[in-house]
Amino acid sequence: MRTSLQFDRYKRFVGEEMISRIYRMADELAGLHVLHLNTTYEGGGVAEILKVLIPLLEELGIRHTWKVVPLDEASNHFTDRIVDLLQGGGTDELPVKDQHLLLENLGRVPELARPSPADICFVHDFQLVPLAKLYPWMQPAIWFCHVDTANPGPHAEAYIRRFLDAYELYGFNSQASVFKGLPPDLTQVVTLGIDPFRVKNRFLTPAQGTEAFVRCGIDPARPLISQISRFGHWKNPWQVIDVYRLVKQEIPAVQVALIGAMEAADDVSAQEVLANIQEYAAGDPDIHLLSDPHLITHKEVNAFQRYSSVILQRSTREGFGFTVTEALWKSQPVIGTSATGMRIQLIDGYNGYIVDETEACAEYTLKLLQDRALWRRLGQHAHEHVRKNFLFPSMVMGYLEALCRVSNRVRVAASAD
């Protein structure tokens, strides 16, 4: 049985038994070749997952290939509309012309023209769901949906379902996001997790946090409310500013920062949302909108999550929400919403708060700003909750289970023939 010094590091967080179980599962899959397909190498949760997952599992004898399928501007706009509808943004129909255009573009991707020798293909997210049907050589394949599909629009869901029969297994971040009526033997819930050893999650000293704040134009001596997430309308940055304005009536020194480095190539609406937020901020010097990826590196994200006075996550839809997990790990209680991903991670009143209304969010923000003993107590619970439930090894176990299910199914089918 192969072991890994990289994986052994996690024992102090999750215990020896979990790591040993991962080794046993990986041993059963040794020699397997997995092809991952998504739309970008930078930005977004999928890219972050793969950058950690692939090298570690290759150490355990599971070969991985990662290919990016870039989309053109028209396809990006169309798939942007799909995710809006999948996340409950309406019951609109998807234009047939746009559907055909996307399928034509996906059907002539040079990187996919030649079959891959991979044993299993892992297709990530809604943009690329047609691939297994367009390229039969990809089968057996797994489709993994990373967005919040707890309440999908009917036409967007019907569009996705058109392609699902080409997959051996469908993966989701939570049970709530599984499409209704999908056979249980074809679905897999893989609870995501963060890597505590990444730069974004390693310990930073208060002095390092202060340096990062100053570089970003933040006064480290004054209270700071922050939301760390890309600039998207589902992230609801307008409410963050509304909460800040209510809190400022009680604490005039308060500042607010919205941090969302522009990295993801498939995020076509971020610039538009940022421009709208700049206008909404109305020139207030205490509203800091930070989007430059050269300034906002993982170290700066770490500093804001670790040393902000209060962390908000006001998303109206969230498939999982790594930025919530990262903040909780850094002993920060998070004031979140009832979006799917936050209901998975937050226990109201224990490691943060779940509240949708602006006024109530402002009240909890004031409470945490004024009662730092409460803030510390909830923060301790937050860290421990992530340690037990949302670290990288837990996600690896779900991933390996998905591969085992498909691999075993293919093996049984082959023996039957």
ZADRENKOL-608532 format. One record per residue (C-alpha): residue number from 0; residue in three letters; x, y, z. Coordinates in Angstrom, 2 decimals, m for minus. Example, Ala and Ser with C-alpha at 12.3 -4.5 7.8 and 13.67 -1.06 7.14 Angstrom:
<recs>
[rec 0 "ala" [12.30 m4.50 7.80]]
[rec 1 "ser" [13.67 m1.06 7.14]]
</recs>
This chain:
<recs>
[rec 0 "met" [0.00 0.00 0.00]]
[rec 1 "arg" [1.41 3.36 m1.06]]
[rec 2 "thr" [1.66 6.17 1.45]]
[rec 3 "ser" [2.50 9.83 1.05]]
[rec 4 "leu" [4.34 12.26 3.26]]
[rec 5 "gln" [2.04 14.95 1.87]]
[rec 6 "phe" [m1.06 13.07 3.03]]
[rec 7 "asp" [0.54 12.07 6.33]]
[rec 8 "arg" [0.64 15.77 7.24]]
[rec 9 "tyr" [m3.15 15.74 7.59]]
[rec 10 "lys" [m3.10 13.15 10.37]]
[rec 11 "arg" [m2.75 15.82 13.03]]
[rec 12 "phe" [m6.00 17.36 11.85]]
[rec 13 "val" [m8.20 14.40 10.90]]
[rec 14 "gly" [m6.60 11.41 12.63]]
[rec 15 "glu" [m4.68 8.38 11.40]]
[rec 16 "glu" [m7.74 6.23 10.60]]
[rec 17 "met" [m9.08 8.58 7.90]]
[rec 18 "ile" [m5.70 8.81 6.18]]
[rec 19 "ser" [m5.27 5.03 6.33]]
[rec 20 "arg" [m8.71 4.60 4.77]]
[rec 21 "ile" [m7.72 6.97 1.93]]
[rec 22 "tyr" [m4.58 4.89 1.36]]
[rec 23 "arg" [m6.64 1.67 1.17]]
[rec 24 "met" [m9.15 3.20 m1.27]]
[rec 25 "ala" [m6.37 4.64 m3.44]]
[rec 26 "asp" [m4.62 1.27 m3.45]]
[rec 27 "glu" [m7.72 m0.31 m5.03]]
[rec 28 "leu" [m7.56 2.31 m7.78]]
[rec 29 "ala" [m3.80 2.25 m8.37]]
[rec 30 "gly" [m3.00 2.47 m12.07]]
[rec 31 "leu" [m6.26 4.20 m12.94]]
[rec 32 "his" [m6.00 7.18 m15.30]]
[rec 33 "val" [m8.50 10.02 m14.74]]
[rec 34 "leu" [m9.06 12.93 m17.14]]
[rec 35 "his" [m10.46 16.15 m15.64]]
[rec 36 "leu" [m12.16 18.74 m17.83]]
[rec 37 "asn" [m13.18 22.27 m16.83]]
[rec 38 "thr" [m13.15 25.77 m18.34]]
[rec 39 "thr" [m10.25 27.56 m16.62]]
[rec 40 "tyr" [m6.88 26.97 m14.96]]
[rec 41 "glu" [m7.19 30.05 m12.73]]
[rec 42 "gly" [m9.91 31.35 m10.43]]
[rec 43 "gly" [m12.95 29.54 m9.12]]
[rec 44 "gly" [m13.37 26.52 m6.88]]
[rec 45 "val" [m12.81 23.79 m9.49]]
[rec 46 "ala" [m9.33 25.03 m10.41]]
[rec 47 "glu" [m8.40 25.34 m6.73]]
[rec 48 "ile" [m9.58 21.79 m6.04]]
[rec 49 "leu" [m7.69 20.27 m8.96]]
[rec 50 "lys" [m4.43 22.07 m8.18]]
[rec 51 "val" [m4.33 20.30 m4.81]]
[rec 52 "leu" [m6.08 17.04 m5.65]]
[rec 53 "ile" [m4.11 15.96 m8.72]]
[rec 54 "pro" [m0.51 16.01 m7.42]]
[rec 55 "leu" [m1.44 14.37 m4.13]]
[rec 56 "leu" [m3.38 11.50 m5.68]]
[rec 57 "glu" [m0.70 10.94 m8.31]]
[rec 58 "glu" [1.63 10.20 m5.40]]
[rec 59 "leu" [m0.76 7.39 m4.50]]
[rec 60 "gly" [m0.60 5.83 m7.96]]
[rec 61 "ile" [m3.70 7.33 m9.61]]
[rec 62 "arg" [m2.68 9.07 m12.81]]
[rec 63 "his" [m4.43 12.34 m13.70]]
[rec 64 "thr" [m4.64 14.55 m16.77]]
[rec 65 "trp" [m6.23 17.99 m16.64]]
[rec 66 "lys" [m7.50 19.69 m19.79]]
[rec 67 "val" [m9.14 23.09 m19.99]]
[rec 68 "val" [m11.88 23.68 m22.54]]
[rec 69 "pro" [m12.02 27.47 m23.00]]
[rec 70 "leu" [m15.28 29.05 m24.15]]
[rec 71 "asp" [m15.62 32.02 m26.47]]
[rec 72 "glu" [m17.38 35.20 m25.36]]
[rec 73 "ala" [m20.79 34.26 m26.77]]
[rec 74 "ser" [m20.68 30.83 m25.09]]
[rec 75 "asn" [m19.60 32.40 m21.81]]
[rec 76 "his" [m22.58 34.75 m21.88]]
[rec 77 "phe" [m24.94 31.87 m22.66]]
[rec 78 "thr" [m23.57 29.63 m19.90]]
[rec 79 "asp" [m23.72 32.61 m17.55]]
[rec 80 "arg" [m27.44 32.64 m18.24]]
[rec 81 "ile" [m27.67 28.89 m17.63]]
[rec 82 "val" [m26.14 29.18 m14.17]]
[rec 83 "asp" [m28.49 32.02 m13.29]]
[rec 84 "leu" [m31.45 29.82 m14.16]]
[rec 85 "leu" [m29.98 26.72 m12.51]]
[rec 86 "gln" [m29.60 28.69 m9.30]]
[rec 87 "gly" [m33.23 29.72 m9.30]]
[rec 88 "gly" [m33.00 32.92 m11.29]]
[rec 89 "gly" [m36.22 32.44 m13.25]]
[rec 90 "thr" [m38.22 30.16 m15.50]]
[rec 91 "asp" [m37.04 31.60 m18.83]]
[rec 92 "glu" [m36.44 29.31 m21.77]]
[rec 93 "leu" [m32.94 29.00 m23.18]]
[rec 94 "pro" [m32.72 30.28 m26.77]]
[rec 95 "val" [m32.41 27.34 m29.17]]
[rec 96 "lys" [m29.94 29.28 m31.30]]
[rec 97 "asp" [m27.61 29.78 m28.33]]
[rec 98 "gln" [m27.88 26.12 m27.39]]
[rec 99 "his" [m26.89 25.05 m30.89]]
[rec 100 "leu" [m24.00 27.51 m30.99]]
[rec 101 "leu" [m22.57 26.19 m27.72]]
[rec 102 "leu" [m22.91 22.59 m28.90]]
[rec 103 "glu" [m21.18 23.43 m32.17]]
[rec 104 "asn" [m18.31 25.09 m30.32]]
[rec 105 "leu" [m17.95 22.21 m27.85]]
[rec 106 "gly" [m18.11 19.71 m30.70]]
[rec 107 "arg" [m14.99 21.07 m32.36]]
[rec 108 "val" [m12.54 21.54 m29.49]]
[rec 109 "pro" [m9.04 20.72 m30.86]]
[rec 110 "glu" [m7.85 19.35 m27.52]]
[rec 111 "leu" [m10.64 16.75 m27.61]]
[rec 112 "ala" [m10.40 15.71 m31.25]]
[rec 113 "arg" [m8.12 12.81 m30.37]]
[rec 114 "pro" [m9.36 10.26 m27.77]]
[rec 115 "ser" [m7.61 10.29 m24.42]]
[rec 116 "pro" [m6.28 7.04 m22.94]]
[rec 117 "ala" [m7.97 7.89 m19.63]]
[rec 118 "asp" [m10.06 5.20 m17.92]]
[rec 119 "ile" [m12.58 7.66 m16.46]]
[rec 120 "cys" [m13.41 11.24 m17.51]]
[rec 121 "phe" [m14.48 13.75 m14.86]]
[rec 122 "val" [m16.43 16.66 m16.38]]
[rec 123 "his" [m16.90 19.68 m14.13]]
[rec 124 "asp" [m19.90 21.98 m14.04]]
[rec 125 "phe" [m22.80 23.02 m16.22]]
[rec 126 "gln" [m20.80 24.61 m19.07]]
[rec 127 "leu" [m19.30 21.31 m20.21]]
[rec 128 "val" [m22.11 18.86 m19.45]]
[rec 129 "pro" [m22.67 18.07 m23.18]]
[rec 130 "leu" [m19.12 16.73 m23.62]]
[rec 131 "ala" [m19.72 13.06 m22.78]]
[rec 132 "lys" [m22.50 12.91 m25.37]]
[rec 133 "leu" [m20.52 14.83 m27.99]]
[rec 134 "tyr" [m17.38 12.69 m27.51]]
[rec 135 "pro" [m18.38 9.05 m26.84]]
[rec 136 "trp" [m14.73 8.15 m26.23]]
[rec 137 "met" [m15.03 9.94 m22.88]]
[rec 138 "gln" [m17.25 7.25 m21.43]]
[rec 139 "pro" [m17.31 6.13 m18.68]]
[rec 140 "ala" [m17.65 9.66 m17.36]]
[rec 141 "ile" [m18.67 11.45 m14.18]]
[rec 142 "trp" [m20.40 14.83 m14.26]]
[rec 143 "phe" [m19.91 17.06 m11.23]]
[rec 144 "cys" [m22.15 20.06 m10.60]]
[rec 145 "his" [m20.53 22.68 m8.35]]
[rec 146 "val" [m23.31 25.29 m8.36]]
[rec 147 "asp" [m26.41 25.65 m6.18]]
[rec 148 "thr" [m29.13 23.62 m7.91]]
[rec 149 "ala" [m31.45 23.26 m4.93]]
[rec 150 "asn" [m34.18 25.22 m6.77]]
[rec 151 "pro" [m33.35 25.09 m10.48]]
[rec 152 "gly" [m35.39 26.80 m13.17]]
[rec 153 "pro" [m37.30 24.10 m15.11]]
[rec 154 "his" [m35.91 24.91 m18.56]]
[rec 155 "ala" [m32.30 25.06 m17.36]]
[rec 156 "glu" [m32.72 21.76 m15.51]]
[rec 157 "ala" [m34.30 20.17 m18.60]]
[rec 158 "tyr" [m31.34 21.37 m20.66]]
[rec 159 "ile" [m28.86 19.69 m18.28]]
[rec 160 "arg" [m30.89 16.47 m18.10]]
[rec 161 "arg" [m30.65 16.11 m21.90]]
[rec 162 "phe" [m27.03 15.10 m21.50]]
[rec 163 "leu" [m27.01 13.07 m18.28]]
[rec 164 "asp" [m27.63 9.65 m19.82]]
[rec 165 "ala" [m24.08 9.79 m21.21]]
[rec 166 "tyr" [m22.67 9.71 m17.64]]
[rec 167 "glu" [m22.15 6.82 m15.24]]
[rec 168 "leu" [m22.43 9.04 m12.17]]
[rec 169 "tyr" [m23.60 12.54 m11.25]]
[rec 170 "gly" [m21.84 14.40 m8.44]]
[rec 171 "phe" [m23.18 17.27 m6.33]]
[rec 172 "asn" [m21.85 19.35 m3.42]]
[rec 173 "ser" [m24.82 18.59 m1.21]]
[rec 174 "gln" [m27.92 16.42 m1.04]]
[rec 175 "ala" [m30.05 19.56 m1.36]]
[rec 176 "ser" [m28.58 20.27 m4.81]]
[rec 177 "val" [m29.31 16.82 m6.27]]
[rec 178 "phe" [m31.93 17.07 m9.03]]
[rec 179 "lys" [m35.20 15.52 m7.89]]
[rec 180 "gly" [m35.85 12.05 m9.21]]
[rec 181 "leu" [m32.27 11.10 m10.06]]
[rec 182 "pro" [m31.64 7.43 m9.18]]
[rec 183 "pro" [m29.62 7.18 m5.94]]
[rec 184 "asp" [m27.31 4.61 m7.50]]
[rec 185 "leu" [m26.30 7.22 m10.09]]
[rec 186 "thr" [m25.69 10.12 m7.71]]
[rec 187 "gln" [m22.83 10.94 m5.39]]
[rec 188 "val" [m22.59 13.75 m2.87]]
[rec 189 "val" [m18.97 14.88 m2.46]]
[rec 190 "thr" [m18.67 17.33 0.40]]
[rec 191 "leu" [m15.88 19.73 m0.45]]
[rec 192 "gly" [m12.98 20.70 1.79]]
[rec 193 "ile" [m10.04 23.06 2.02]]
[rec 194 "asp" [m6.32 22.42 2.25]]
[rec 195 "pro" [m4.88 23.91 5.47]]
[rec 196 "phe" [m1.38 23.86 3.98]]
[rec 197 "arg" [m2.10 26.20 1.08]]
[rec 198 "val" [m0.75 29.75 1.30]]
[rec 199 "lys" [m4.32 31.00 1.57]]
[rec 200 "asn" [m4.90 28.98 4.75]]
[rec 201 "arg" [m1.54 28.93 6.55]]
[rec 202 "phe" [m1.06 30.93 9.72]]
[rec 203 "leu" [m0.16 34.60 9.27]]
[rec 204 "thr" [1.12 36.71 12.15]]
[rec 205 "pro" [m0.80 39.86 13.13]]
[rec 206 "ala" [2.12 41.88 11.78]]
[rec 207 "gln" [1.81 40.17 8.39]]
[rec 208 "gly" [m1.92 40.84 8.43]]
[rec 209 "thr" [m1.30 44.50 9.16]]
[rec 210 "glu" [1.20 44.74 6.30]]
[rec 211 "ala" [m1.34 43.24 3.89]]
[rec 212 "phe" [m4.05 45.68 5.05]]
[rec 213 "val" [m1.77 48.67 4.55]]
[rec 214 "arg" [m0.78 47.49 1.05]]
[rec 215 "cys" [m4.47 47.38 0.19]]
[rec 216 "gly" [m5.26 50.83 1.59]]
[rec 217 "ile" [m6.98 49.61 4.77]]
[rec 218 "asp" [m6.48 51.37 8.10]]
[rec 219 "pro" [m5.52 48.48 10.43]]
[rec 220 "ala" [m6.41 50.51 13.52]]
[rec 221 "arg" [m10.10 50.72 12.64]]
[rec 222 "pro" [m12.78 47.98 12.61]]
[rec 223 "leu" [m13.20 46.24 9.27]]
[rec 224 "ile" [m16.13 44.32 7.80]]
[rec 225 "ser" [m15.17 42.12 4.84]]
[rec 226 "gln" [m16.70 39.87 2.23]]
[rec 227 "ile" [m14.31 37.75 0.18]]
[rec 228 "ser" [m15.83 36.44 m3.03]]
[rec 229 "arg" [m15.83 37.13 m6.74]]
[rec 230 "phe" [m17.87 40.05 m7.98]]
[rec 231 "gly" [m21.08 38.35 m9.05]]
[rec 232 "his" [m24.70 39.30 m8.54]]
[rec 233 "trp" [m25.41 36.05 m6.68]]
[rec 234 "lys" [m22.77 37.12 m4.13]]
[rec 235 "asn" [m24.97 40.12 m3.28]]
[rec 236 "pro" [m22.23 42.73 m2.65]]
[rec 237 "trp" [m24.85 45.49 m2.55]]
[rec 238 "gln" [m26.20 44.12 0.71]]
[rec 239 "val" [m22.70 44.14 2.21]]
[rec 240 "ile" [m22.58 47.90 1.58]]
[rec 241 "asp" [m26.09 48.33 2.99]]
[rec 242 "val" [m25.06 46.47 6.15]]
[rec 243 "tyr" [m21.92 48.59 6.45]]
[rec 244 "arg" [m23.97 51.80 6.17]]
[rec 245 "leu" [m26.29 50.70 8.96]]
[rec 246 "val" [m23.38 49.69 11.19]]
[rec 247 "lys" [m21.59 52.97 10.49]]
[rec 248 "gln" [m24.47 54.85 12.09]]
[rec 249 "glu" [m23.47 53.18 15.39]]
[rec 250 "ile" [m19.71 52.84 14.81]]
[rec 251 "pro" [m18.54 55.73 12.60]]
[rec 252 "ala" [m14.96 54.40 12.36]]
[rec 253 "val" [m15.99 51.17 10.62]]
[rec 254 "gln" [m14.68 50.30 7.13]]
[rec 255 "val" [m15.80 47.68 4.64]]
[rec 256 "ala" [m13.83 45.68 2.06]]
[rec 257 "leu" [m15.15 43.60 m0.81]]
[rec 258 "ile" [m12.36 41.39 m2.08]]
[rec 259 "gly" [m12.68 39.52 m5.37]]
[rec 260 "ala" [m9.60 39.18 m7.56]]
[rec 261 "met" [m10.53 39.00 m11.27]]
[rec 262 "glu" [m8.99 35.62 m12.11]]
[rec 263 "ala" [m11.63 33.32 m13.57]]
[rec 264 "ala" [m11.63 33.51 m17.37]]
[rec 265 "asp" [m15.20 32.16 m17.56]]
[rec 266 "asp" [m16.66 34.84 m15.25]]
[rec 267 "val" [m17.91 37.31 m17.85]]
[rec 268 "ser" [m20.19 39.39 m15.62]]
[rec 269 "ala" [m17.68 40.27 m12.88]]
[rec 270 "gln" [m16.50 43.52 m14.49]]
[rec 271 "glu" [m20.07 44.69 m14.97]]
[rec 272 "val" [m20.96 43.93 m11.33]]
[rec 273 "leu" [m17.81 45.69 m10.11]]
[rec 274 "ala" [m18.68 48.81 m12.12]]
[rec 275 "asn" [m22.17 48.79 m10.63]]
[rec 276 "ile" [m20.79 48.42 m7.11]]
[rec 277 "gln" [m18.38 51.30 m7.67]]
[rec 278 "glu" [m21.33 53.48 m8.55]]
[rec 279 "tyr" [m23.30 52.17 m5.55]]
[rec 280 "ala" [m20.39 53.02 m3.23]]
[rec 281 "ala" [m20.88 56.68 m4.22]]
[rec 282 "gly" [m17.25 57.61 m3.62]]
[rec 283 "asp" [m17.23 56.61 0.07]]
[rec 284 "pro" [m13.50 56.32 0.95]]
[rec 285 "asp" [m14.29 53.70 3.60]]
[rec 286 "ile" [m15.72 51.31 1.00]]
[rec 287 "his" [m12.79 49.37 m0.44]]
[rec 288 "leu" [m13.36 47.39 m3.65]]
[rec 289 "leu" [m10.32 45.21 m4.27]]
[rec 290 "ser" [m10.16 43.30 m7.55]]
[rec 291 "asp" [m6.59 43.51 m8.90]]
[rec 292 "pro" [m5.16 39.94 m8.92]]
[rec 293 "his" [m1.64 41.37 m8.70]]
[rec 294 "leu" [m2.56 43.04 m5.41]]
[rec 295 "ile" [m5.01 40.46 m4.06]]
[rec 296 "thr" [m2.92 37.29 m3.93]]
[rec 297 "his" [m3.66 34.32 m1.70]]
[rec 298 "lys" [m1.64 35.94 1.06]]
[rec 299 "glu" [m3.89 39.02 1.06]]
[rec 300 "val" [m7.02 36.85 1.00]]
[rec 301 "asn" [m5.63 34.98 4.00]]
[rec 302 "ala" [m5.03 38.26 5.84]]
[rec 303 "phe" [m8.54 39.59 5.23]]
[rec 304 "gln" [m10.18 36.33 6.26]]
[rec 305 "arg" [m8.01 36.03 9.35]]
[rec 306 "tyr" [m7.83 39.61 10.64]]
[rec 307 "ser" [m11.01 41.36 9.55]]
[rec 308 "ser" [m13.20 42.32 12.49]]
[rec 309 "val" [m16.26 40.59 11.03]]
[rec 310 "ile" [m16.71 38.37 7.97]]
[rec 311 "leu" [m19.91 38.47 5.92]]
[rec 312 "gln" [m21.03 36.17 3.11]]
[rec 313 "arg" [m24.29 37.52 1.73]]
[rec 314 "ser" [m24.71 35.20 m1.25]]
[rec 315 "thr" [m28.27 34.53 m2.32]]
[rec 316 "arg" [m27.11 31.28 m3.98]]
[rec 317 "glu" [m24.06 29.23 m3.08]]
[rec 318 "gly" [m23.27 25.66 m4.14]]
[rec 319 "phe" [m20.71 25.26 m1.36]]
[rec 320 "gly" [m18.73 28.41 m0.65]]
[rec 321 "phe" [m15.01 27.86 m0.09]]
[rec 322 "thr" [m14.59 31.41 1.19]]
[rec 323 "val" [m16.91 30.55 4.07]]
[rec 324 "thr" [m14.91 27.43 4.91]]
[rec 325 "glu" [m11.63 29.33 4.72]]
[rec 326 "ala" [m12.84 32.04 7.09]]
[rec 327 "leu" [m14.29 29.50 9.55]]
[rec 328 "trp" [m10.95 27.66 9.55]]
[rec 329 "lys" [m9.26 30.91 10.56]]
[rec 330 "ser" [m11.51 31.08 13.65]]
[rec 331 "gln" [m13.83 33.65 12.11]]
[rec 332 "pro" [m17.56 33.28 12.71]]
[rec 333 "val" [m19.36 34.06 9.46]]
[rec 334 "ile" [m22.63 35.93 9.10]]
[rec 335 "gly" [m24.11 34.05 6.18]]
[rec 336 "thr" [m27.45 33.47 4.51]]
[rec 337 "ser" [m29.78 30.53 4.00]]
[rec 338 "ala" [m28.14 29.71 0.64]]
[rec 339 "thr" [m27.51 25.98 0.23]]
[rec 340 "gly" [m23.74 26.01 0.74]]
[rec 341 "met" [m23.97 28.02 3.95]]
[rec 342 "arg" [m26.69 25.83 5.43]]
[rec 343 "ile" [m24.22 22.97 5.00]]
[rec 344 "gln" [m21.45 24.76 6.89]]
[rec 345 "leu" [m22.99 27.19 9.37]]
[rec 346 "ile" [m24.79 26.29 12.57]]
[rec 347 "asp" [m26.76 29.36 13.53]]
[rec 348 "gly" [m25.53 30.83 16.80]]
[rec 349 "tyr" [m22.72 28.25 17.12]]
[rec 350 "asn" [m20.09 29.09 14.51]]
[rec 351 "gly" [m21.78 32.10 12.93]]
[rec 352 "tyr" [m25.26 33.24 11.96]]
[rec 353 "ile" [m27.71 32.44 9.18]]
[rec 354 "val" [m29.81 35.47 8.34]]
[rec 355 "asp" [m31.09 36.87 5.06]]
[rec 356 "glu" [m32.45 40.32 5.99]]
[rec 357 "thr" [m30.20 43.37 5.82]]
[rec 358 "glu" [m31.26 44.85 9.15]]
[rec 359 "ala" [m30.82 41.56 11.01]]
[rec 360 "cys" [m27.39 41.07 9.42]]
[rec 361 "ala" [m26.40 44.56 10.57]]
[rec 362 "glu" [m27.55 43.73 14.11]]
[rec 363 "tyr" [m25.42 40.58 14.22]]
[rec 364 "thr" [m22.48 42.48 12.77]]
[rec 365 "leu" [m22.76 45.07 15.53]]
[rec 366 "lys" [m23.08 42.30 18.09]]
[rec 367 "leu" [m19.81 40.68 16.98]]
[rec 368 "leu" [m18.03 44.03 16.75]]
[rec 369 "gln" [m19.08 45.00 20.26]]
[rec 370 "asp" [m18.82 41.61 22.02]]
[rec 371 "arg" [m15.39 40.26 21.16]]
[rec 372 "ala" [m15.65 37.47 23.74]]
[rec 373 "leu" [m18.65 36.14 21.81]]
[rec 374 "trp" [m16.74 36.60 18.54]]
[rec 375 "arg" [m13.82 34.54 19.91]]
[rec 376 "arg" [m16.09 31.79 21.25]]
[rec 377 "leu" [m17.94 31.38 17.97]]
[rec 378 "gly" [m14.61 31.52 16.16]]
[rec 379 "gln" [m13.27 28.60 18.19]]
[rec 380 "his" [m16.35 26.59 17.27]]
[rec 381 "ala" [m15.90 27.62 13.62]]
[rec 382 "his" [m12.35 26.29 13.44]]
[rec 383 "glu" [m13.24 23.00 15.08]]
[rec 384 "his" [m16.29 22.48 12.85]]
[rec 385 "val" [m14.12 22.77 9.73]]
[rec 386 "arg" [m11.47 20.48 11.20]]
[rec 387 "lys" [m14.04 17.75 11.73]]
[rec 388 "asn" [m16.03 18.13 8.53]]
[rec 389 "phe" [m14.54 20.26 5.75]]
[rec 390 "leu" [m10.84 19.60 5.34]]
[rec 391 "phe" [m9.28 18.21 2.19]]
[rec 392 "pro" [m9.11 14.53 3.28]]
[rec 393 "ser" [m12.90 14.39 3.69]]
[rec 394 "met" [m13.33 15.58 0.11]]
[rec 395 "val" [m10.72 13.10 m1.14]]
[rec 396 "met" [m12.69 10.24 0.39]]
[rec 397 "gly" [m15.83 11.29 m1.47]]
[rec 398 "tyr" [m13.87 11.67 m4.71]]
[rec 399 "leu" [m12.28 8.23 m4.37]]
[rec 400 "glu" [m15.65 6.70 m3.59]]
[rec 401 "ala" [m17.04 8.15 m6.83]]
[rec 402 "leu" [m14.13 6.68 m8.80]]
[rec 403 "cys" [m14.56 3.31 m7.08]]
[rec 404 "arg" [m18.27 3.20 m7.89]]
[rec 405 "val" [m17.70 3.86 m11.59]]
[rec 406 "ser" [m14.65 1.61 m11.81]]
[rec 407 "asn" [m16.50 m1.29 m10.16]]
[rec 408 "arg" [m19.55 m0.78 m12.36]]
[rec 409 "val" [m17.43 m0.88 m15.50]]
[rec 410 "arg" [m15.64 m3.98 m14.25]]
[rec 411 "val" [m18.93 m5.80 m13.57]]
[rec 412 "ala" [m20.31 m4.83 m16.98]]
[rec 413 "ala" [m17.13 m6.07 m18.69]]
[rec 414 "ser" [m17.25 m9.42 m16.88]]
[rec 415 "ala" [m20.93 m9.84 m17.85]]
[rec 416 "asp" [m20.00 m9.44 m21.50]]
</recs>
